[in-house]
Amino acid sequence: MKLRLLVLATLAFAAGCTHATRYLGPNGEQMVEVHCNGAMLDFGDCQNRARQECGGNYTVAGQSAQTNYVANMSATGAGVTPVATRDLVVQCTSTPQ
């Protein structure tokens, strides 16, 4: 049972999700860091979330992407699942609604 939960959790993590963190930049400007992780997402998903968080317009301040590997076990043996991580940092140029 625990093994099934571990496999399901690994697959859910690999599929993807987005989340955003707001903060004030060095000059007091509204910044948002968007994380778009998983195989089912790309930078387009990050951009959509940034647009949503900023209420429309934003300027890209930075971005990064990398692939990590997660070991997993299943009834048929062990394996490795690639997990893509993407980060997009933006400065909002319109007021969020």
KOLKE-403950 format. One record per atom (N, C-alpha, C): x, y, z. Coordinates in nm, 3 decimals. Each point is the difference from the previous one (the first is absolute). Layout:
<rs>
xx_yy_zz
X_Y_Z
...
</rs>
This chain:
<rs>
xx_yy_zz
0.082_-0.119_0.000
-0.082_0.119_0.000
0.087_0.127_0.000
0.103_0.002_0.086
0.088_0.116_0.004
0.073_0.018_-0.132
0.036_-0.113_-0.061
0.069_0.006_-0.128
-0.089_0.064_-0.106
-0.128_-0.036_-0.003
-0.093_0.059_-0.097
-0.012_0.151_0.021
-0.010_0.042_0.125
-0.010_0.143_0.029
0.124_0.074_-0.044
0.117_-0.061_0.021
0.125_0.062_-0.043
0.004_0.015_-0.151
-0.040_-0.102_-0.072
0.000_0.004_-0.146
-0.100_0.105_-0.049
-0.119_0.004_0.058
-0.100_0.099_-0.041
0.047_0.142_0.030
0.061_0.020_0.114
0.051_0.132_0.035
0.109_0.044_-0.097
0.088_-0.092_-0.037
0.108_0.030_-0.095
-0.057_0.038_-0.136
-0.100_-0.075_-0.046
-0.060_0.030_-0.130
-0.075_0.133_0.002
-0.069_0.029_0.110
-0.072_0.127_0.011
0.099_0.116_-0.001
0.112_-0.015_0.070
0.102_0.104_0.004
0.060_0.021_-0.139
0.022_-0.108_-0.072
0.061_0.010_-0.133
-0.096_0.063_-0.101
-0.130_-0.016_0.020
-0.099_0.052_-0.095
0.003_0.151_-0.006
0.001_0.067_0.115
0.016_0.144_-0.001
-0.097_0.079_0.084
0.045_0.116_0.041
-0.082_0.095_0.072
0.069_0.136_-0.007
-0.077_0.106_0.024
0.058_0.134_0.006
-0.033_0.062_0.134
0.090_0.080_0.049
-0.031_0.084_0.116
0.085_0.126_-0.010
-0.047_0.104_0.066
0.066_0.130_-0.011
0.020_0.060_0.139
0.109_0.076_0.012
0.032_0.071_0.123
0.020_0.147_-0.034
-0.071_0.085_0.072
0.014_0.146_-0.020
0.099_0.055_0.100
0.075_0.102_-0.042
0.089_0.070_0.091
0.033_0.136_-0.058
0.058_0.085_0.082
0.043_0.132_-0.046
0.145_-0.008_-0.045
0.027_0.057_-0.116
0.135_0.003_-0.053
0.086_0.103_0.073
0.126_0.012_-0.039
0.094_0.089_0.069
-0.041_0.148_-0.004
-0.078_0.039_-0.100
-0.045_0.140_-0.009
-0.147_0.015_0.038
-0.057_-0.100_0.067
-0.139_0.007_0.045
-0.102_-0.042_-0.104
0.045_-0.050_-0.115
-0.092_-0.042_-0.105
-0.059_-0.138_0.032
-0.121_-0.024_-0.051
-0.068_-0.128_0.021
0.065_-0.106_-0.089
0.054_-0.106_0.061
0.063_-0.109_-0.073
-0.078_-0.129_0.028
0.004_-0.092_-0.095
-0.063_-0.130_0.016
0.097_-0.106_-0.051
0.021_-0.102_0.082
0.079_-0.115_-0.043
-0.097_-0.115_-0.025
-0.001_-0.050_-0.122
-0.092_-0.106_-0.040
0.080_-0.128_-0.020
-0.050_-0.107_0.058
0.062_-0.132_-0.014
-0.094_-0.088_-0.082
0.048_-0.054_-0.109
-0.079_-0.087_-0.089
0.075_-0.131_-0.012
-0.030_-0.092_0.086
0.075_-0.124_0.007
-0.079_-0.117_-0.054
0.067_-0.087_-0.071
-0.062_-0.123_-0.048
0.009_-0.016_-0.150
-0.019_-0.122_-0.042
0.014_-0.036_-0.142
-0.113_0.056_-0.086
-0.115_0.026_0.059
-0.115_0.044_-0.077
-0.005_0.152_-0.020
0.094_0.073_0.059
-0.001_0.146_-0.007
0.120_0.052_-0.079
-0.010_0.126_-0.044
0.112_0.066_-0.066
0.001_0.147_0.041
0.090_0.079_-0.058
0.008_0.141_0.037
-0.126_0.077_-0.037
-0.077_-0.049_-0.096
-0.128_0.063_-0.032
-0.094_-0.003_0.121
0.002_-0.110_0.075
-0.081_-0.009_0.121
0.050_0.099_0.105
0.132_0.016_0.010
0.057_0.099_0.093
-0.045_0.141_-0.040
0.004_0.029_-0.128
-0.038_0.132_-0.049
-0.148_0.028_0.026
-0.085_-0.101_-0.020
-0.142_0.017_0.029
-0.024_0.029_0.147
0.071_-0.071_0.087
-0.016_0.023_0.144
0.053_0.138_0.039
0.110_0.043_-0.061
0.053_0.133_0.028
-0.100_0.107_-0.043
-0.061_-0.018_-0.116
-0.101_0.094_-0.049
-0.118_0.008_0.097
-0.041_-0.115_0.050
-0.110_-0.007_0.097
0.039_0.070_0.130
0.120_-0.027_0.051
0.045_0.057_0.127
0.019_0.151_-0.010
0.043_0.048_-0.117
0.028_0.143_-0.017
-0.120_0.078_-0.051
-0.108_-0.066_-0.030
-0.117_0.070_-0.052
0.019_0.045_-0.143
0.087_-0.064_-0.072
0.020_0.033_-0.141
0.145_0.006_-0.040
0.060_0.117_0.011
0.133_0.021_-0.056
0.111_-0.020_0.102
0.115_-0.042_-0.050
0.118_-0.021_0.083
0.124_0.006_-0.087
0.114_0.016_0.065
0.130_-0.004_-0.066
0.079_-0.116_0.061
0.060_-0.083_-0.083
0.077_-0.114_0.049
0.132_0.050_0.059
0.024_-0.036_0.126
0.125_0.037_0.068
0.101_-0.114_-0.003
-0.048_-0.123_-0.016
0.089_-0.116_-0.007
-0.078_-0.128_-0.015
0.067_-0.102_-0.048
-0.062_-0.132_-0.011
0.108_-0.107_0.002
-0.040_-0.119_0.045
0.092_-0.113_0.002
-0.078_-0.129_-0.018
0.069_-0.102_-0.045
-0.061_-0.132_-0.019
0.106_-0.107_0.023
-0.041_-0.110_0.058
0.090_-0.115_0.013
-0.081_-0.127_0.017
0.064_-0.112_-0.022
-0.065_-0.129_0.018
0.070_-0.076_0.111
-0.079_-0.045_0.096
0.049_-0.085_0.109
-0.055_-0.139_-0.021
0.058_-0.096_0.069
-0.046_-0.138_-0.015
-0.039_-0.055_0.136
-0.118_-0.065_0.005
-0.054_-0.056_0.123
-0.005_-0.151_-0.014
0.060_-0.070_0.095
-0.006_-0.146_0.000
-0.138_-0.045_0.044
-0.050_-0.106_-0.062
-0.130_-0.055_0.040
0.002_-0.151_-0.006
-0.091_-0.058_0.074
-0.013_-0.145_0.004
-0.141_-0.036_-0.045
-0.012_-0.112_-0.068
-0.132_-0.049_-0.039
0.002_-0.152_0.010
-0.112_-0.060_-0.027
-0.010_-0.146_0.007
0.092_-0.066_-0.103
0.033_0.071_-0.106
0.086_-0.057_-0.104
0.147_0.034_0.018
0.033_0.080_0.103
0.139_0.031_0.026
0.023_0.149_0.027
0.127_0.034_0.003
0.038_0.139_0.028
0.016_0.077_-0.129
-0.013_0.130_0.010
0.017_0.085_-0.117
0.035_0.140_0.042
0.019_0.084_-0.099
0.033_0.140_0.024
-0.097_0.084_-0.084
-0.060_0.101_0.063
-0.094_0.088_-0.068
0.061_0.139_-0.012
0.009_0.055_-0.122
0.049_0.137_-0.012
-0.108_0.099_0.045
0.041_0.101_0.075
-0.092_0.103_0.048
0.055_0.137_-0.041
-0.073_0.068_-0.087
0.043_0.130_-0.049
-0.042_0.109_0.098
0.090_0.093_0.028
-0.033_0.116_0.082
0.027_0.126_-0.082
-0.094_0.094_0.008
0.013_0.126_-0.072
-0.036_0.112_0.096
0.077_0.106_-0.002
-0.026_0.117_0.083
0.001_0.124_-0.088
-0.097_0.086_0.021
-0.011_0.125_-0.074
-0.019_0.112_0.102
0.087_0.100_-0.003
-0.012_0.115_0.089
-0.041_0.119_-0.086
-0.109_0.066_0.040
-0.051_0.113_-0.077
-0.024_0.121_0.089
0.005_0.116_-0.062
-0.038_0.125_0.066
-0.134_0.040_-0.058
-0.100_0.014_0.086
-0.133_0.038_-0.047
0.003_0.145_-0.047
-0.062_0.025_-0.116
-0.007_0.136_-0.052
-0.143_0.051_-0.005
-0.094_-0.082_0.048
-0.140_0.044_0.015
-0.046_-0.045_0.138
-0.103_0.062_0.050
-0.048_-0.029_0.134
-0.085_-0.127_0.000
0.031_-0.098_0.090
-0.082_-0.120_0.008
-0.142_0.033_0.041
-0.095_-0.079_-0.049
-0.142_0.024_0.033
-0.045_-0.089_0.111
</rs>
